[in-house]
Amino acid sequence: MVVQPVHRTLLFIYFIYILYIFIYLIDALKIPKLRPGGSMDIQIRAIGIPATEAIETHIERRLAFALSRFSTHLDRILVRFSDLNGPRGGTDKVCQVDLQLKGLGLASVEARDADLYAAVDLAAAKAGRRVARLLDRHRP
């Protein structure tokens, strides 16, 4: 039959196309690194809460996502998180991010939530917006 070789060719082309998309998506989902363009240093301090490996990894990943495009403008990042009320509960988990920008000084953002991971997410997003706004204001 004449139609069958054409179908095999089309299937092969579709397979290659899907494979290409899959490889592209995997590459696009990689976590950006903070160090390539700049010499940024991340320090994490826990106050009244144990600093677990999971929370430190989460902080590094969220900050990498929010600040990787600004890595050439950042010298140091200090992340402090604490539990204000202790075992009483409530919206008392605080994450404060201090950003040392090259030539622009220090910027600080803070976020509070009942969940520490949510507070970290909010603080990372605020930090990204803050750095973008500062760099936009001081653009020559």
C-alpha positions as CSV (number, residue, x, y, z in Angstrom):
1,M,0.0,0.0,0.0
2,V,1.3,3.5,-0.8
3,V,-0.3,5.4,2.1
4,Q,1.5,3.4,4.9
5,P,5.1,4.7,4.3
6,V,3.7,8.3,4.4
7,H,2.0,7.6,7.8
8,R,5.2,6.2,9.2
9,T,7.1,9.2,8.1
10,L,4.5,11.5,9.7
11,L,4.6,9.6,12.9
12,F,8.4,9.8,13.0
13,I,8.2,13.6,12.4
14,Y,5.6,14.0,15.1
15,F,7.7,11.9,17.5
16,I,10.8,14.1,16.9
17,Y,8.7,17.3,17.3
18,I,7.2,16.1,20.6
19,L,10.7,15.0,21.8
20,Y,12.1,18.5,20.9
21,I,9.3,20.2,22.9
22,F,9.9,17.9,25.8
23,I,13.6,18.6,25.9
24,Y,12.9,22.4,25.6
25,L,10.5,22.3,28.5
26,I,12.9,20.4,30.7
27,D,15.6,23.0,30.0
28,A,13.2,25.9,30.6
29,L,12.1,24.5,34.0
30,K,15.7,24.4,35.4
31,I,16.2,26.6,38.4
32,P,18.3,29.6,37.5
33,K,21.5,30.0,39.4
34,L,22.3,33.1,41.4
35,R,26.0,33.2,40.8
36,P,26.7,33.2,37.0
37,G,26.6,36.9,36.4
38,G,27.4,38.3,39.8
39,S,29.1,37.5,43.1
40,M,26.0,37.4,45.2
41,D,26.0,35.8,48.7
42,I,22.9,34.4,50.4
43,Q,22.9,34.2,54.2
44,I,20.0,32.6,56.1
45,R,19.3,33.3,59.8
46,A,16.6,31.6,61.8
47,I,15.3,33.3,65.0
48,G,13.2,31.1,67.3
49,I,12.6,28.5,64.6
50,P,14.9,25.6,63.6
51,A,16.4,26.2,60.2
52,T,15.7,22.9,58.4
53,E,17.3,21.8,55.1
54,A,13.9,22.0,53.5
55,I,13.2,25.6,54.4
56,E,16.8,26.7,53.4
57,T,16.4,25.0,50.0
58,H,13.0,26.6,49.6
59,I,14.4,30.0,50.4
60,E,17.3,29.6,47.9
61,R,15.0,28.4,45.1
62,R,12.4,31.2,45.6
63,L,15.1,33.9,45.7
64,A,16.8,32.4,42.6
65,F,13.5,32.5,40.8
66,A,12.8,36.1,41.9
67,L,16.3,37.6,41.7
68,S,18.4,35.7,39.2
69,R,18.0,38.4,36.5
70,F,19.4,41.0,39.0
71,S,22.4,38.9,40.1
72,T,24.9,41.3,38.6
73,H,23.4,44.1,40.7
74,L,23.3,42.3,44.0
75,D,26.2,41.8,46.4
76,R,24.6,40.1,49.3
77,I,21.2,38.8,50.5
78,L,20.4,38.3,54.1
79,V,17.2,36.3,54.9
80,R,15.9,36.3,58.5
81,F,12.9,34.4,59.5
82,S,11.3,34.1,62.9
83,D,8.1,33.1,64.7
84,L,6.9,36.1,66.7
85,N,4.2,34.4,68.8
86,G,6.0,31.1,69.4
87,P,3.6,28.2,69.9
88,R,0.5,30.4,70.2
89,G,-0.1,30.4,66.4
90,G,-1.6,33.1,64.2
91,T,-0.1,35.1,61.4
92,D,3.2,35.4,63.1
93,K,5.8,33.9,60.8
94,V,8.0,36.7,59.5
95,C,10.5,36.6,56.7
96,Q,12.7,39.6,56.2
97,V,15.0,39.9,53.2
98,D,17.8,42.5,53.2
99,L,19.3,43.2,49.8
100,Q,22.8,44.8,49.3
101,L,22.8,46.4,45.9
102,K,26.0,47.4,44.1
103,G,26.1,51.2,44.2
104,L,22.6,51.6,45.6
105,G,22.9,50.6,49.2
106,L,20.6,48.4,51.2
107,A,16.9,47.6,50.5
108,S,14.7,45.5,52.8
109,V,11.4,43.8,52.5
110,E,9.3,41.9,55.0
111,A,6.4,39.5,54.7
112,R,4.1,37.8,57.4
113,D,2.0,34.8,57.1
114,A,0.7,31.9,59.3
115,D,2.8,29.5,57.1
116,L,6.6,30.1,56.9
117,Y,6.8,28.9,53.3
118,A,4.1,31.3,52.2
119,A,5.9,34.1,54.0
120,V,9.1,33.2,52.1
121,D,7.2,33.2,48.8
122,L,5.7,36.7,49.6
123,A,9.0,38.1,50.7
124,A,10.8,36.8,47.6
125,A,8.2,38.3,45.3
126,K,8.4,41.6,47.1
127,A,12.2,41.5,46.9
128,G,12.1,41.0,43.1
129,R,9.7,43.9,42.7
130,R,11.7,46.1,45.0
131,V,15.0,45.5,43.1
132,A,13.3,46.1,39.8
133,R,11.9,49.4,41.0
134,L,15.2,50.6,42.5
135,L,17.1,49.8,39.3
136,D,14.5,51.4,37.2
137,R,14.7,54.6,39.2
138,H,18.5,54.8,39.0
139,R,18.8,53.9,35.4
140,P,21.1,56.4,33.6
